[in-house]
Amino acid sequence: MSTNKEFIVYLQEQLRELSDVTFRPMMGEYLVYYRGKLIGDVCDNRFLVKPVTAAKNLLPLAEMQPPYSGAKPMIYVEDIENTQLLTKLFNEMYEELPLPKPKKKKV
């Protein structure tokens, strides 16, 4: 099952306070970036974030789920209605996330 567009629109609305959030489609699902850093995935209408320390501290009871079969588990963010929590989560996670790797130039 793929993520439906309505779910993405709803999640974008919940994240409206954060100006630099982008969603990139990837094989029927979406990668979520914050200020250029990969923060998580949207798969099967579920919002999942990388299991960095800040996310674990803010969501200590959150379930770990793989985005797809065979993938490493990520933190399932169930309470996407809580815009204050999402804003805090993104801002605190940002410091721990690595910078994207530079793209290789094609010859």
KOLMAR-709527 format. One line per 3 residues: for each residue z negated, x negated, y negated of N, C-alpha, C. Coordinates in nm, 4 decimals, decimal comma. Layout:
# KOLMAR-709527
Z/X/Y/Z/X/Y/Z/X/Y  ...
# end
This chain:
# KOLMAR-709527
0,0000/-0,0840/0,1182/0,0000/0,0000/0,0000/0,0000/-0,0885/-0,1244  0,0820/-0,0574/-0,2183/0,0897/-0,1321/-0,3440/0,0026/-0,0665/-0,4501  -0,0293/-0,1440/-0,5507/-0,1031/-0,0909/-0,6651/-0,0095/-0,0026/-0,7467
-0,0587/0,1145/-0,7873/0,0270/0,2015/-0,8688/0,0108/0,1682/-1,0173  0,1139/0,1973/-1,0915/0,1197/0,1636/-1,2337/0,0069/0,2313/-1,3126  -0,0326/0,3518/-1,2723/-0,1396/0,4233/-1,3427/-0,2714/0,3457/-1,3377
-0,2971/0,2811/-1,2239/-0,4194/0,2020/-1,2111/-0,4159/0,0831/-1,3077  -0,3007/0,0181/-1,3194/-0,2871/-0,0960/-1,4100/-0,3064/-0,0504/-1,5548  -0,2470/0,0616/-1,5916/-0,2616/0,1141/-1,7277/-0,4087/0,1444/-1,7559
-0,4771/0,2042/-1,6591/-0,6199/0,2353/-1,6754/-0,7010/0,1067/-1,6924  -0,6747/0,0067/-1,6085/-0,7478/-0,1196/-1,6177/-0,7186/-0,1900/-1,7511  -0,5954/-0,1850/-1,7964/-0,5622/-0,2428/-1,9272/-0,6415/-0,1738/-2,0382
-0,6563/-0,0437/-2,0271/-0,7331/0,0316/-2,1274/-0,8806/-0,0115/-2,1242  -0,9349/-0,0329/-2,0070/-1,0740/-0,0754/-1,9941/-1,0946/-0,2159/-2,0517  -0,9903/-0,2969/-2,0512/-0,9993/-0,4353/-2,0993/-0,9458/-0,4524/-2,2419
-0,9305/-0,3423/-2,3134/-0,8682/-0,3450/-2,4464/-0,9442/-0,4325/-2,5463  -1,0738/-0,4541/-2,5273/-1,1520/-0,5371/-2,6192/-1,1170/-0,6856/-2,6064  -1,0565/-0,7221/-2,4950/-1,0159/-0,8610/-2,4724/-0,8672/-0,8722/-2,5044
-0,8355/-0,9480/-2,6069/-0,6974/-0,9492/-2,6551/-0,6006/-1,0307/-2,5699  -0,6490/-1,1243/-2,4930/-0,5597/-1,2155/-2,4214/-0,5560/-1,1923/-2,2705  -0,5575/-1,0676/-2,2255/-0,5483/-1,0358/-2,0836/-0,4044/-0,9983/-2,0523
-0,3486/-1,0624/-1,9504/-0,2127/-1,0298/-1,9086/-0,2096/-1,0013/-1,7591  -0,1172/-0,9159/-1,7211/-0,0968/-0,8787/-1,5815/0,0435/-0,9217/-1,5420  0,0546/-0,9993/-1,4357/0,1859/-1,0434/-1,3879/0,2125/-0,9815/-1,2517
0,3217/-0,9061/-1,2414/0,3530/-0,8459/-1,1114/0,3870/-0,9525/-1,0077  0,3390/-0,9294/-0,8854/0,3636/-1,0234/-0,7768/0,3717/-0,9453/-0,6455  0,4911/-0,9210/-0,5982/0,5148/-0,8537/-0,4704/0,4411/-0,7199/-0,4594
0,4505/-0,6360/-0,5582/0,3889/-0,5042/-0,5554/0,2447/-0,5017/-0,6015  0,1874/-0,6171/-0,6256/0,0502/-0,6281/-0,6740/0,0534/-0,7031/-0,8071  -0,0636/-0,7401/-0,8591/-0,0679/-0,8043/-0,9910/-0,1680/-0,9190/-0,9923
-0,1317/-1,0250/-1,0640/-0,2246/-1,1331/-1,0941/-0,2776/-1,1066/-1,2342  -0,4070/-1,1328/-1,2554/-0,4697/-1,1057/-1,3844/-0,5092/-1,2387/-1,4479  -0,4605/-1,2592/-1,5702/-0,4879/-1,3818/-1,6447/-0,5680/-1,3482/-1,7696
-0,6592/-1,4388/-1,8036/-0,7349/-1,4262/-1,9277/-0,7201/-1,5564/-2,0045  -0,6625/-1,5487/-2,1214/-0,6366/-1,6650/-2,2064/-0,5672/-1,7761/-2,1280  -0,4727/-1,7354/-2,0453/-0,3904/-1,8304/-1,9708/-0,4457/-1,8753/-1,8372
-0,5686/-1,8378/-1,8043/-0,6284/-1,8783/-1,6770/-0,6297/-1,7611/-1,5797  -0,5984/-1,7894/-1,4530/-0,6001/-1,6867/-1,3489/-0,7445/-1,6470/-1,3209  -0,7749/-1,5200/-1,3408/-0,9120/-1,4712/-1,3235/-0,9275/-1,3871/-1,1981
-0,8177/-1,3218/-1,1562/-0,8278/-1,2371/-1,0382/-0,6971/-1,1695/-1,0027  -0,7082/-1,0722/-0,9127/-0,5934/-0,9975/-0,8612/-0,6218/-0,8485/-0,8677  -0,5156/-0,7717/-0,8718/-0,5238/-0,6278/-0,8498/-0,4387/-0,6016/-0,7260
-0,5036/-0,5592/-0,6192/-0,4355/-0,5337/-0,4919/-0,4830/-0,4002/-0,4360  -0,3889/-0,3161/-0,3962/-0,4217/-0,1854/-0,3381/-0,5173/-0,1064/-0,4277  -0,4900/-0,1079/-0,5571/-0,5737/-0,0387/-0,6563/-0,7191/-0,0851/-0,6546
-0,7394/-0,2130/-0,6286/-0,8724/-0,2754/-0,6339/-0,8641/-0,3946/-0,7278  -0,9658/-0,4096/-0,8115/-0,9732/-0,5248/-0,9010/-1,0658/-0,6275/-0,8386  -1,0121/-0,7462/-0,8120/-1,0854/-0,8542/-0,7465/-1,0840/-0,9770/-0,8373
-1,1980/-1,0450/-0,8458/-1,2054/-1,1665/-0,9275/-1,2443/-1,2854/-0,8411  -1,2118/-1,4033/-0,8916/-1,2456/-1,5268/-0,8199/-1,3979/-1,5387/-0,8067  -1,4439/-1,5892/-0,6942/-1,5894/-1,5982/-0,6718/-1,6533/-1,7216/-0,7350
-1,6445/-1,7314/-0,8660/-1,7096/-1,8414/-0,9373/-1,8555/-1,8031/-0,9638  -1,9361/-1,8992/-1,0002/-2,0801/-1,8784/-1,0186/-2,1111/-1,7666/-1,1176  -2,0422/-1,7636/-1,2306/-2,0687/-1,6597/-1,3311/-2,0456/-1,5199/-1,2744
-1,9395/-1,5025/-1,1987/-1,9098/-1,3718/-1,1387/-2,0156/-1,3346/-1,0352  -2,0573/-1,4304/-0,9554/-2,1616/-1,4050/-0,8549/-2,2928/-1,3669/-0,9220  -2,3246/-1,4311/-1,0341/-2,4490/-1,4005/-1,1056/-2,4453/-1,2627/-1,1710
-2,3306/-1,2265/-1,2273/-2,3189/-1,0970/-1,2942/-2,3028/-0,9804/-1,1959  -2,2490/-1,0087/-1,0784/-2,2254/-0,9047/-0,9780/-2,2891/-0,9453/-0,8447  -2,4219/-0,9614/-0,8426/-2,4866/-1,0159/-0,7226/-2,4756/-0,9271/-0,5986
-2,4571/-0,7985/-0,6167/-2,4490/-0,7076/-0,5022/-2,3057/-0,6686/-0,4682  -2,2105/-0,7258/-0,5380/-2,0694/-0,6900/-0,5160/-2,0222/-0,7358/-0,3782  -1,9356/-0,6565/-0,3231/-1,8781/-0,6849/-0,1919/-1,7663/-0,7880/-0,2056
-1,7566/-0,8753/-0,1075/-1,6475/-0,9722/-0,1013/-1,5381/-0,9109/-0,0145  -1,4147/-0,9101/-0,0661/-1,3016/-0,8541/0,0071/-1,1803/-0,9436/-0,0116  -1,0996/-0,9590/0,0934/-0,9749/-1,0337/0,0744/-0,8725/-0,9452/0,0042
-0,7928/-1,0013/-0,0858/-0,6916/-0,9205/-0,1531/-0,5840/-0,8694/-0,0566  -0,5568/-0,9477/0,0471/-0,4601/-0,9091/0,1503/-0,4996/-0,9813/0,2781  -0,4432/-0,9404/0,3876/-0,4777/-0,9965/0,5180/-0,4540/-1,1472/0,5205
-0,5540/-1,2204/0,5623/-0,5442/-1,3651/0,5736/-0,5835/-1,4416/0,4485  -0,6108/-1,3727/0,3388/-0,6486/-1,4389/0,2134/-0,7988/-1,4648/0,2095  -0,8394/-1,5585/0,1247/-0,9812/-1,5852/0,1038/-1,0435/-1,4666/0,0314
-1,1660/-1,4290/0,0684/-1,2323/-1,3152/0,0020/-1,2586/-1,3425/-0,1458  -1,2512/-1,2366/-0,2227/-1,2794/-1,2402/-0,3656/-1,3850/-1,1346/-0,3943  -1,4387/-1,1340/-0,5148/-1,5412/-1,0370/-0,5526/-1,4735/-0,9073/-0,5970
-1,5097/-0,7983/-0,5310/-1,4559/-0,6669/-0,5648/-1,5348/-0,6090/-0,6813  -1,4669/-0,5828/-0,7936/-1,5303/-0,5257/-0,9115/-1,5110/-0,3751/-0,9043  -1,6150/-0,3077/-0,8601/-1,6065/-0,1633/-0,8394/-1,6246/-0,0855/-0,9695
-1,7131/-0,1337/-1,0560/-1,7476/-0,0613/-1,1783/-1,6547/-0,0993/-1,2932  -1,5283/-0,0577/-1,2842/-1,4328/-0,0931/-1,3897/-1,4445/-0,0024/-1,5111  -1,5329/0,0965/-1,5053/-1,5569/0,1827/-1,6218/-1,6505/0,1163/-1,7223
-1,7247/0,0169/-1,6791/-1,8227/-0,0512/-1,7628/-1,7533/-0,1612/-1,8442  -1,7032/-0,1238/-1,9613/-1,6263/-0,2182/-2,0431/-1,7110/-0,3359/-2,0920  -1,8388/-0,3129/-2,1192/-1,9259/-0,4230/-2,1625/-1,9407/-0,5265/-2,0516
-1,9578/-0,4803/-1,9289/-1,9694/-0,5712/-1,8150/-1,8389/-0,6488/-1,7964  -1,7253/-0,5815/-1,8043/-1,5967/-0,6490/-1,7872/-1,5755/-0,7559/-1,8941  -1,6099/-0,7245/-2,0172/-1,5950/-0,8208/-2,1263/-1,6833/-0,9431/-2,1019
-1,8081/-0,9198/-2,0662/-1,9002/-1,0295/-2,0378/-1,8528/-1,1108/-1,9174  -1,8058/-1,0422/-1,8137/-1,7566/-1,1078/-1,6932/-1,6406/-1,2014/-1,7267  -1,5414/-1,1526/-1,7985/-1,4254/-1,2343/-1,8333/-1,4653/-1,3546/-1,9181
-1,5488/-1,3319/-2,0185/-1,5880/-1,4418/-2,1076/-1,6700/-1,5478/-2,0360  -1,7596/-1,5080/-1,9477/-1,8419/-1,6059/-1,8761/-1,7629/-1,6775/-1,7668  -1,6719/-1,6054/-1,7021/-1,5898/-1,6690/-1,5988/-1,4928/-1,7703/-1,6577
-1,4449/-1,7445/-1,7770/-1,3416/-1,8279/-1,8388/-1,3793/-1,9759/-1,8387  -1,5037/-2,0067/-1,8714/-1,5476/-2,1461/-1,8796/-1,5378/-2,2183/-1,7457  -1,5547/-2,1456/-1,6356/-1,5535/-2,2071/-1,5031/-1,4155/-2,2183/-1,4404
-1,3216/-2,1429/-1,4903/-1,1888/-2,1394/-1,4293/-1,1075/-2,2620/-1,4695  -1,0301/-2,3148/-1,3744/-0,9486/-2,4325/-1,4071/-0,8290/-2,3956/-1,4941  -0,7819/-2,4940/-1,5672/-0,6588/-2,4750/-1,6440/-0,5429/-2,4636/-1,5457
-0,4397/-2,3894/-1,5820/-0,3245/-2,3823/-1,4915/-0,2587/-2,5188/-1,4752  -0,2045/-2,5411/-1,3571/-0,1355/-2,6674/-1,3319/-0,0049/-2,6700/-1,4105  0,0305/-2,7851/-1,4651/0,1567/-2,7922/-1,5396/0,2744/-2,7640/-1,4461
0,3721/-2,6932/-1,4999/0,4915/-2,6631/-1,4199/0,5771/-2,7877/-1,4076  0,6339/-2,8046/-1,2886/0,7225/-2,9173/-1,2657/0,8582/-2,8878/-1,3268  0,9144/-2,9899/-1,3878/1,0467/-2,9742/-1,4481/1,1530/-2,9803/-1,3388
1,2475/-2,8890/-1,3489/1,3580/-2,8887/-1,2523/1,4626/-2,9899/-1,2967  1,5145/-3,0605/-1,2017/1,6144/-3,1628/-1,2326/1,7521/-3,1117/-1,2001
# end
